[in-house]
Every structure is written in C-alpha cells, then in structure tokens.
Amino acid sequence: MFRERFIEQLLRHQLDEKSDFDTLAMSLFKYQVHCNKVYKEYCDVLIGSTPNKVNEIPLLPISAFKSNDVISTSLGIDKGYYFKSSGTSSAKTSKHFVSDLNWYKQNATTLFEKSYGALDQFEILALLPSYQENDQSSLIYMMNHFIKESKNLTSRFIDFDVEKLQTVLTMPAAKKRLLLGVSYALLDLAEQIELDLSETIVMETGGMKGRRKELPRPELHVLLKTKFNVDSIHSEYGMTELMSQFYSKGNGLFDIPNSVRVSIREINDPLHQIEHGKTGLIGIIDLANIDSCAFILTEDLGKIHDNGQLEILGRLDHSDIRGCNLLYHDL
C-alpha cells in the first residue's frame, strides 16, 4: 500500500538530509489529491491541473479543518481517531484524523530526540492546565507519550499550585529536567514567585488561551528569563492540524525539520511566495501528515531568516484579510 511504502521512505529521509524532499512531496500530493475529497475539490477550483513543481502545490487553508473532515485514507471517518483543537463551546474546532496513533508517536519522538536527545534522559514536567480540559488534544497526547517514554517516575503533568510547583521545581533532578508549559501558566508562575531554574530547560508552547493579553514572544521570554534565572527560553510550535513539531532553543527562532518545508506567503495573495526576511502567512508542507493533508496554509504570521530558521510573529488579524477569504469556502 502507498501509505506503508511512503512511511518507509519518509523514515529514511528523516535520517538522510540529502534525500529528495521534492520527490516525496510530489508523490504525496498525487496520493492526497486522489484520496482526499476536500483537498481535491479545493485544488480543482484553484488550479484545475497537476502542478509541475512543489512550490506550485496548493496549500489548503487551515480553516478547512473546522468545516470539513479532511481525510486521505480509505478508512471510514467513523473508524479513525481524531485530535481536536481547543475552543469555546460556541466556536468551531478543528478535527485532525489520524489512522495510526503509533505513527504520530513515532514521528513526535523522532523530532524531539533529534533536537534534544533521548527521552529517557529527561524528567518531564508538563504544566498545561487549559489543554488538559481537552481529552483529544494532540499536545496532551504527545506529552503523555513523552512522559511514559522518559521512564522516570517523577515525570508527570503538574497542576497550577504555586506552593506545590515551588516544591517540585526546587527539588534536585536525577536527570535533565524539562518544564514545558502553556505561556499564560508560565507567566502566572513567574509573576507569583521567583525560581532558580538555571538547571532546567524551560519550554513554552505559546498561547494565552484567552486568559491573558497576548505578549510578543521576545517580551514574554525576557520576563521568564529574569524570573526563572535562565539564559534562554525554549519553545515548541505545533498545531492540531499538523503531525510535526518545531523546536526553538532560544531567541524565538525555530529549526525546521528536514521532513517539513516552510514557505512564507503574501497575506492578500497566499498563492504568492515571498522571499526570506519578509513577513507573511506561514505555509507548511508536513510530509508526516499522510492521513489528512500535508499541504497547509496556516493563520500564523512569520518570516524565514537567512540561516533558514523560522520566526513566528503571531496570529493573523482576520479583519486585515482581503484576498485570503477568496481562496476557500465550505466544500
């Protein structure tokens, strides 16, 4: 079957920086445009022909995951598992169908360990109060897997209790300690107590989740570095609609996995790709996204630096969209 063969090729690609991303991307496009009804209809409307190059492949606006079942598999949608994005009771949330959760775990492990080393070398503490309210959160699923793979009895999800957090975070760690938290919870903690976390990797996942006013990432990092006595704040960037994660070890600059390609698109003309150093919409080709759609136009703003790293600058203000809303309607 295509899926099994493609995963074998992708695993080899993740280990070999010289393998051909474009060949894999074109192969996956041909599969998904054939097997994914939503994506096929979108491509038919947008281009009506088969692209000759990877940079000509249409990127599906991420809003499609809120209005449709975006799925590229022969399984019925009632037979597959799906991750669900967070949102208010009145808001539409995205669904991301995944036919093989083992593949999700394998890909997430590969990307983390390539950046930080083996999971079993870590004590992992996850401070994700708002995410824990969503039992189908991809981030919660990933962190639960990481905690298990750390094989460390002290790795766990932690509640927001200042006294307990102070006790836990000031205890010596037998292994490298990773504190991963949603931004608003880390900021709340930093404002209530000063901690010496100089021996801890502090990693924020972004987002105030409506609990606090959004802060630019540089400003957030300055506050956290000062209060936690660390030289840098690490970051994780992912989303419900993707299989892969990006990691930053400081300065808000993310390394792009070699199984992912990022392009920056003109805000009012997302078909147009713009050069490095300029700000626009982030487009992502995630080759691990086999079961849904690998070709995604996000609603995040960013730019690619000359060294190839990605800087994420926040969410797009939809009141500023003009051309973008012409690209997608409920299919």
C-alpha distance (Angstrom), angle and dihedral (degrees) to the residues before:
residue distance angle dihedral
M1 . . .
F2 3.80 . .
R3 3.79 94.3 .
E4 3.80 96.0 56.1
R5 3.81 93.2 44.4
F6 3.78 91.8 47.9
I7 3.80 93.1 51.0
E8 3.81 90.0 52.1
Q9 3.80 89.9 52.3
L10 3.81 92.0 45.7
L11 3.80 93.1 50.9
R12 3.80 89.2 53.6
H13 3.81 89.1 47.7
Q14 3.81 92.2 52.9
L15 3.80 88.5 57.6
D16 3.80 96.4 41.3
E17 3.81 116.6 58.8
K18 3.82 90.0 -169.7
S19 3.80 97.3 59.2
D20 3.80 118.1 111.4
F21 3.82 113.0 -91.5
D22 3.80 92.5 178.5
T23 3.80 93.6 56.9
L24 3.80 91.3 50.9
A25 3.81 92.5 45.8
M26 3.81 93.9 51.0
S27 3.80 90.7 47.4
L28 3.79 91.7 51.2
F29 3.80 91.9 45.9
K30 3.81 91.7 55.0
Y31 3.81 90.0 50.0
Q32 3.80 95.6 47.1
V33 3.78 97.0 43.2
H34 3.81 86.3 54.9
C35 3.84 99.2 42.1
N36 3.80 102.2 32.9
K37 3.82 112.8 75.0
V38 3.81 95.3 -168.4
Y39 3.79 94.4 48.1
K40 3.81 93.3 43.6
E41 3.81 92.7 53.2
Y42 3.78 90.1 47.2
C43 3.82 92.2 51.1
D44 3.80 92.2 45.4
V45 3.80 90.7 55.1
L46 3.77 94.9 42.4
I47 3.80 104.7 42.4
G48 3.81 108.8 -5.3
S49 3.81 91.9 -153.5
T50 3.79 142.0 66.6
P51 3.82 113.2 -86.8
N52 3.79 117.7 -124.9
K53 3.82 96.7 -151.8
V54 3.78 135.6 39.6
N55 3.80 92.7 -117.8
E56 3.82 88.3 58.7
I57 3.83 93.8 58.1
P58 3.82 110.4 112.3
L59 3.80 116.6 -114.7
L60 3.79 113.9 -137.5
P61 3.84 112.3 -130.7
I62 3.78 109.1 -114.3
S63 3.80 90.5 -126.6
A64 3.81 87.3 75.3
F65 3.81 88.6 76.0
K66 3.81 89.4 63.3
S67 3.80 96.2 52.9
N68 3.79 103.4 33.4
D69 3.78 144.6 33.4
V70 3.80 99.3 -106.9
I71 3.77 102.0 -161.9
S72 3.82 134.5 152.7
T73 3.76 104.1 -170.8
S74 3.78 139.1 91.4
L75 3.82 89.8 -123.0
G76 3.77 116.9 102.8
I77 3.78 112.1 -107.4
D78 3.80 89.3 -119.8
K79 3.82 89.2 62.5
G80 3.79 98.1 53.3
Y81 3.78 131.9 78.8
Y82 3.77 118.4 -120.8
F83 3.78 135.6 -161.9
K84 3.78 116.6 -137.0
S85 3.78 128.2 -150.2
S86 3.78 122.6 -127.7
G87 3.79 120.1 -101.5
T88 3.75 145.9 136.6
S89 3.79 120.2 -76.8
S90 3.82 89.9 -102.9
A91 3.80 96.2 46.9
K92 3.78 126.1 88.7
T93 3.78 111.9 -116.3
S94 3.77 129.8 -153.6
K95 3.79 123.3 -111.1
H96 3.77 121.9 -154.5
F97 3.80 114.3 -167.3
V98 3.79 116.5 -147.1
S99 3.80 118.9 -177.6
D100 3.81 94.8 -169.4
L101 3.80 118.9 38.7
N102 3.79 90.5 -176.2
W103 3.80 88.0 65.1
Y104 3.81 90.2 52.0
K105 3.81 90.8 51.7
Q106 3.79 93.2 44.8
N107 3.80 93.7 50.9
A108 3.82 93.4 45.2
T109 3.80 90.9 49.8
T110 3.80 92.5 48.9
L111 3.80 93.1 51.9
F112 3.81 95.0 46.2
E113 3.80 95.1 45.5
K114 3.78 92.4 47.3
S115 3.81 88.3 59.4
Y116 3.81 102.0 34.5
G117 3.79 110.7 14.7
A118 3.78 132.3 -112.7
L119 3.79 117.4 -10.7
D120 3.79 91.6 -135.1
Q121 3.81 88.6 67.9
F122 3.82 91.1 65.9
E123 3.75 142.6 79.3
I124 3.80 102.4 -148.4
L125 3.79 123.0 -156.1
A126 3.81 116.6 -176.5
L127 3.81 118.1 -160.6
L128 3.80 100.8 -173.4
P129 3.81 108.3 135.7
S130 3.80 98.6 158.6
Y131 3.80 94.0 43.8
Q132 3.79 91.9 52.9
E133 3.79 88.2 66.0
N134 3.82 87.7 67.9
D135 3.81 109.6 68.5
Q136 3.81 90.0 -169.0
S137 3.80 96.8 52.5
S138 3.80 112.8 135.8
L139 3.82 90.1 -148.5
I140 3.82 92.0 54.3
Y141 3.80 89.9 47.1
M142 3.81 91.5 50.5
M143 3.79 94.4 46.4
N144 3.79 91.7 47.4
H145 3.80 87.6 54.5
F146 3.81 92.4 46.9
I147 3.80 91.0 49.9
K148 3.80 90.7 52.7
E149 3.81 92.6 45.4
S150 3.81 91.4 51.1
K151 3.83 86.8 68.3
N152 3.78 87.1 -150.8
L153 3.81 120.2 133.4
T154 3.80 90.7 -149.9
S155 3.83 93.7 56.6
R156 3.79 110.0 101.9
F157 3.79 150.0 122.2
I158 3.79 110.6 -78.9
D159 3.79 128.5 -152.4
F160 3.79 122.7 -131.7
D161 3.80 100.3 -98.2
V162 3.80 111.1 136.7
E163 3.81 96.6 -152.4
K164 3.81 93.5 47.1
L165 3.79 91.6 44.1
Q166 3.79 90.8 52.0
T167 3.80 90.6 51.3
V168 3.81 93.9 47.4
L169 3.81 96.7 43.7
T170 3.81 95.6 47.3
M171 3.80 94.6 50.3
P172 3.83 114.6 100.8
A173 3.81 113.0 -101.1
A174 3.80 120.9 -136.5
K175 3.82 89.7 -151.5
K176 3.77 136.2 25.6
R177 3.78 107.7 -61.3
L178 3.80 123.2 -135.0
L179 3.80 118.7 -169.6
L180 3.79 108.4 -168.7
G181 3.77 116.9 -177.1
V182 3.76 144.8 161.2
S183 3.79 108.7 -100.7
Y184 3.80 98.8 -113.7
A185 3.83 92.6 51.6
L186 3.81 92.4 49.9
L187 3.79 90.1 47.9
D188 3.81 92.3 48.3
L189 3.80 89.2 51.1
A190 3.80 92.7 47.7
E191 3.79 91.7 51.6
Q192 3.79 93.9 50.2
I193 3.79 101.0 44.7
E194 3.81 140.4 10.6
L195 3.80 114.8 -128.2
D196 3.77 134.0 -176.0
L197 3.80 101.3 -131.2
S198 3.78 94.8 157.7
E199 3.83 89.7 128.8
T200 3.81 93.1 47.8
I201 3.80 130.8 83.7
V202 3.81 103.5 -130.4
M203 3.81 110.8 -159.1
E204 3.80 126.0 -177.5
T205 3.78 123.1 -158.1
G206 3.81 95.8 -158.3
G207 3.75 129.2 -118.6
M208 3.77 136.3 92.5
K209 3.83 90.8 -145.1
G210 3.78 90.8 -143.6
R211 3.81 90.6 -62.7
R212 3.81 95.6 105.9
K213 3.78 141.0 8.9
E214 3.78 111.5 -78.4
L215 3.80 114.4 -104.2
P216 3.80 126.9 -157.8
R217 3.80 107.6 -104.1
P218 3.86 94.2 -117.4
E219 3.82 90.6 54.6
L220 3.80 92.0 47.0
H221 3.80 91.4 49.9
V222 3.80 93.5 50.1
L223 3.81 90.4 53.8
L224 3.80 93.9 47.0
K225 3.81 94.2 45.3
T226 3.78 91.7 52.2
K227 3.80 96.2 46.7
F228 3.81 95.9 41.5
N229 3.82 97.9 39.6
V230 3.81 94.7 -126.8
D231 3.78 129.9 139.3
S232 3.79 94.9 -136.1
I233 3.77 142.4 10.1
H234 3.79 115.8 -134.2
S235 3.80 122.6 -146.0
E236 3.79 139.1 -153.7
Y237 3.80 120.8 -154.8
G238 3.76 121.3 -167.2
M239 3.76 140.5 124.1
T240 3.77 140.7 -152.8
E241 3.79 92.7 -104.3
L242 3.82 95.2 55.7
M243 3.79 132.6 67.8
S244 3.80 95.8 -153.1
Q245 3.79 134.4 69.2
F246 3.80 132.3 -149.1
Y247 3.80 123.4 -144.4
S248 3.79 132.6 -155.2
K249 3.80 123.8 -165.2
G250 3.78 93.2 -163.3
N251 3.81 147.3 -35.4
G252 3.80 90.5 51.4
L253 3.81 91.8 -85.4
F254 3.80 114.6 136.6
D255 3.78 127.4 -151.5
I256 3.80 112.1 -132.1
P257 3.83 114.5 -133.1
N258 3.77 113.7 -122.0
S259 3.82 89.4 -121.2
V260 3.82 88.8 60.6
R261 3.79 131.7 64.4
V262 3.78 122.9 -160.9
S263 3.78 126.7 -160.6
I264 3.79 130.0 178.8
R265 3.79 116.8 -131.2
E266 3.78 133.4 -158.8
I267 3.82 107.6 -100.2
N268 3.81 95.2 -133.3
D269 3.80 94.6 35.2
P270 3.83 108.5 35.0
L271 3.79 91.2 177.6
H272 3.80 88.0 69.1
Q273 3.80 116.9 82.5
I274 3.80 115.7 -149.0
E275 3.77 131.1 -152.1
H276 3.79 130.4 -94.6
G277 3.77 116.1 -77.5
K278 3.80 95.8 32.0
T279 3.80 124.9 105.1
G280 3.78 122.9 -118.3
L281 3.79 144.9 120.1
I282 3.79 115.8 -42.4
G283 3.79 114.1 -119.1
I284 3.80 118.4 -167.5
I285 3.78 134.8 -164.9
D286 3.81 105.7 -165.0
L287 3.79 109.2 -175.3
A288 3.81 90.8 -166.4
N289 3.83 89.1 64.5
I290 3.77 92.5 89.9
D291 3.80 100.1 141.0
S292 3.80 98.6 49.8
C293 3.81 123.1 17.4
A294 3.78 124.8 -43.6
F295 3.80 94.7 -164.8
I296 3.80 110.4 75.6
L297 3.79 136.2 170.0
T298 3.80 106.4 -157.6
E299 3.79 128.6 -157.5
D300 3.80 91.3 -125.6
L301 3.79 124.6 108.5
G302 3.77 120.6 -136.5
K303 3.75 148.6 133.6
I304 3.79 136.3 -134.7
H305 3.78 116.6 -125.1
D306 3.78 123.4 -139.7
N307 3.82 89.8 -102.9
G308 3.82 89.4 60.5
Q309 3.80 96.8 -107.4
L310 3.79 121.6 133.7
E311 3.79 123.7 -126.3
I312 3.80 116.1 -161.2
L313 3.79 113.6 -150.6
G314 3.80 103.4 -177.1
R315 3.79 140.4 -86.1
L316 3.78 125.1 -40.6
D317 3.80 115.7 -103.6
H318 3.80 101.3 -126.5
S319 3.78 91.2 -150.6
D320 3.79 86.3 70.8
I321 3.80 95.2 54.9
R322 3.76 117.3 107.9
G323 3.79 110.4 145.4
C324 3.78 96.3 27.9
N325 3.79 96.1 68.0
L326 3.80 90.2 57.3
L327 3.78 91.0 64.5
Y328 3.76 99.4 65.5
H329 3.77 140.4 36.6
D330 3.83 130.8 162.4
L331 3.77 106.2 -70.3
